[in-house]
Amino acid sequence: MTAKKNTTTESKTLEESTSNEKVSKKQPKQVVYVGPTIPGVIKTNTIFNNGIDERVAERIMIQPELGGLLIDINNLSDAQRQIALKKGAYYSLYSKVKNSLKEE
Protein backbone atom coordinates (compact mmCIF):
# COMPACT_ATOMS: atom_id res chain seq x y z
CA MET A 1 0.00 0.00 0.00
CA THR A 2 2.84 2.35 0.70
CA ALA A 3 4.17 1.87 -2.83
CA LYS A 4 0.81 2.88 -4.31
CA LYS A 5 0.71 6.06 -2.24
CA ASN A 6 4.21 7.00 -3.33
CA THR A 7 3.38 6.31 -6.97
CA THR A 8 0.28 8.46 -6.75
CA THR A 9 2.20 11.27 -5.07
CA GLU A 10 4.95 11.07 -7.68
CA SER A 11 2.38 11.20 -10.49
CA LYS A 12 0.72 14.27 -9.02
CA THR A 13 4.06 15.99 -8.55
CA LEU A 14 5.03 15.24 -12.16
CA GLU A 15 1.68 16.53 -13.44
CA GLU A 16 1.94 19.68 -11.30
CA SER A 17 5.48 20.43 -12.45
CA THR A 18 4.53 19.86 -16.08
CA SER A 19 1.55 22.20 -15.82
CA ASN A 20 3.70 24.82 -14.03
CA GLU A 21 6.25 24.65 -16.84
CA LYS A 22 3.51 25.25 -19.41
CA VAL A 23 2.31 28.32 -17.51
CA SER A 24 5.78 29.80 -17.23
CA LYS A 25 6.43 29.27 -20.96
CA LYS A 26 3.22 31.07 -21.89
CA GLN A 27 3.75 34.00 -19.53
CA PRO A 28 7.14 35.70 -19.99
CA LYS A 29 8.87 36.52 -16.74
CA GLN A 30 9.38 40.21 -16.09
CA VAL A 31 12.43 41.29 -14.14
CA VAL A 32 13.48 44.74 -13.04
CA TYR A 33 16.95 46.02 -12.19
CA VAL A 34 17.03 47.70 -8.77
CA GLY A 35 20.73 48.53 -8.62
CA PRO A 36 22.55 51.77 -9.37
CA THR A 37 22.85 52.99 -12.95
CA ILE A 38 25.92 51.63 -14.71
CA PRO A 39 26.73 53.95 -17.63
CA GLY A 40 26.65 52.15 -20.96
CA VAL A 41 25.24 48.98 -19.40
CA ILE A 42 21.97 49.44 -17.49
CA LYS A 43 19.85 52.08 -15.78
CA THR A 44 18.04 51.78 -12.45
CA ASN A 45 14.49 50.40 -12.77
CA THR A 46 15.01 48.98 -16.26
CA ILE A 47 12.40 46.29 -16.93
CA PHE A 48 13.15 43.22 -19.05
CA ASN A 49 10.28 41.15 -20.44
CA ASN A 50 12.00 38.31 -22.28
CA GLY A 51 15.50 37.92 -20.91
CA ILE A 52 18.27 40.42 -20.38
CA ASP A 53 20.49 42.33 -22.81
CA GLU A 54 23.83 40.90 -23.85
CA ARG A 55 25.69 43.85 -22.24
CA VAL A 56 24.02 43.11 -18.91
CA ALA A 57 24.76 39.37 -19.18
CA GLU A 58 28.44 40.12 -19.86
CA ARG A 59 28.58 42.45 -16.86
CA ILE A 60 27.03 39.77 -14.62
CA MET A 61 29.85 37.41 -15.63
CA ILE A 62 32.33 40.00 -14.33
CA GLN A 63 30.25 41.15 -11.36
CA PRO A 64 27.88 38.36 -10.19
CA GLU A 65 26.16 40.47 -7.50
CA LEU A 66 24.56 42.44 -10.33
CA GLY A 67 22.45 39.36 -11.09
CA GLY A 68 20.96 39.53 -7.60
CA LEU A 69 19.63 42.99 -8.40
CA LEU A 70 17.63 41.70 -11.38
CA ILE A 71 14.51 40.69 -9.50
CA ASP A 72 11.00 39.50 -10.23
CA ILE A 73 8.84 42.56 -10.73
CA ASN A 74 6.53 41.35 -7.94
CA ASN A 75 9.37 41.88 -5.42
CA LEU A 76 10.07 45.46 -6.48
CA SER A 77 8.48 47.22 -3.51
CA ASP A 78 10.33 45.01 -1.01
CA ALA A 79 13.67 45.65 -2.73
CA GLN A 80 13.07 49.41 -2.89
CA ARG A 81 12.14 49.44 0.80
CA GLN A 82 15.33 47.59 1.77
CA ILE A 83 17.49 49.94 -0.29
CA ALA A 84 15.78 53.03 1.14
CA LEU A 85 16.17 51.75 4.72
CA LYS A 86 19.76 50.64 4.00
CA LYS A 87 19.06 47.16 5.38
CA GLY A 88 18.69 43.69 3.93
CA ALA A 89 20.06 41.55 1.16
CA TYR A 90 19.10 43.86 -1.70
CA TYR A 91 20.82 46.80 0.00
CA SER A 92 23.94 44.69 0.52
CA LEU A 93 24.11 43.86 -3.19
CA TYR A 94 23.27 47.46 -4.14
CA SER A 95 26.16 48.73 -1.98
CA LYS A 96 28.64 46.28 -3.51
CA VAL A 97 27.72 47.35 -7.03
CA LYS A 98 27.76 51.06 -6.14
CA ASN A 99 31.16 50.79 -4.43
CA SER A 100 32.62 48.96 -7.41
CA LEU A 101 31.52 51.84 -9.66
CA LYS A 102 33.57 54.26 -7.53
CA GLU A 103 36.64 52.10 -8.15
CA GLU A 104 36.26 52.20 -11.96
C-alpha positions in Angstrom: 0.0 0.0 0.0 2.8 2.4 0.7 4.2 1.9 -2.8 0.8 2.9 -4.3 0.7 6.1 -2.2 4.2 7.0 -3.3 3.4 6.3 -7.0 0.3 8.5 -6.8 2.2 11.3 -5.1 5.0 11.1 -7.7 2.4 11.2 -10.5 0.7 14.3 -9.0 4.1 16.0 -8.5 5.0 15.2 -12.2 1.7 16.5 -13.4 1.9 19.7 -11.3 5.5 20.4 -12.4 4.5 19.9 -16.1 1.5 22.2 -15.8 3.7 24.8 -14.0 6.3 24.6 -16.8 3.5 25.3 -19.4 2.3 28.3 -17.5 5.8 29.8 -17.2 6.4 29.3 -21.0 3.2 31.1 -21.9 3.7 34.0 -19.5 7.1 35.7 -20.0 8.9 36.5 -16.7 9.4 40.2 -16.1 12.4 41.3 -14.1 13.5 44.7 -13.0 17.0 46.0 -12.2 17.0 47.7 -8.8 20.7 48.5 -8.6 22.5 51.8 -9.4 22.9 53.0 -12.9 25.9 51.6 -14.7 26.7 53.9 -17.6 26.6 52.1 -21.0 25.2 49.0 -19.4 22.0 49.4 -17.5 19.8 52.1 -15.8 18.0 51.8 -12.5 14.5 50.4 -12.8 15.0 49.0 -16.3 12.4 46.3 -16.9 13.2 43.2 -19.1 10.3 41.1 -20.4 12.0 38.3 -22.3 15.5 37.9 -20.9 18.3 40.4 -20.4 20.5 42.3 -22.8 23.8 40.9 -23.8 25.7 43.9 -22.2 24.0 43.1 -18.9 24.8 39.4 -19.2 28.4 40.1 -19.9 28.6 42.4 -16.9 27.0 39.8 -14.6 29.9 37.4 -15.6 32.3 40.0 -14.3 30.2 41.2 -11.4 27.9 38.4 -10.2 26.2 40.5 -7.5 24.6 42.4 -10.3 22.4 39.4 -11.1 21.0 39.5 -7.6 19.6 43.0 -8.4 17.6 41.7 -11.4 14.5 40.7 -9.5 11.0 39.5 -10.2 8.8 42.6 -10.7 6.5 41.3 -7.9 9.4 41.9 -5.4 10.1 45.5 -6.5 8.5 47.2 -3.5 10.3 45.0 -1.0 13.7 45.7 -2.7 13.1 49.4 -2.9 12.1 49.4 0.8 15.3 47.6 1.8 17.5 49.9 -0.3 15.8 53.0 1.1 16.2 51.7 4.7 19.8 50.6 4.0 19.1 47.2 5.4 18.7 43.7 3.9 20.1 41.6 1.2 19.1 43.9 -1.7 20.8 46.8 0.0 23.9 44.7 0.5 24.1 43.9 -3.2 23.3 47.5 -4.1 26.2 48.7 -2.0 28.6 46.3 -3.5 27.7 47.3 -7.0 27.8 51.1 -6.1 31.2 50.8 -4.4 32.6 49.0 -7.4 31.5 51.8 -9.7 33.6 54.3 -7.5 36.6 52.1 -8.2 36.3 52.2 -12.0 
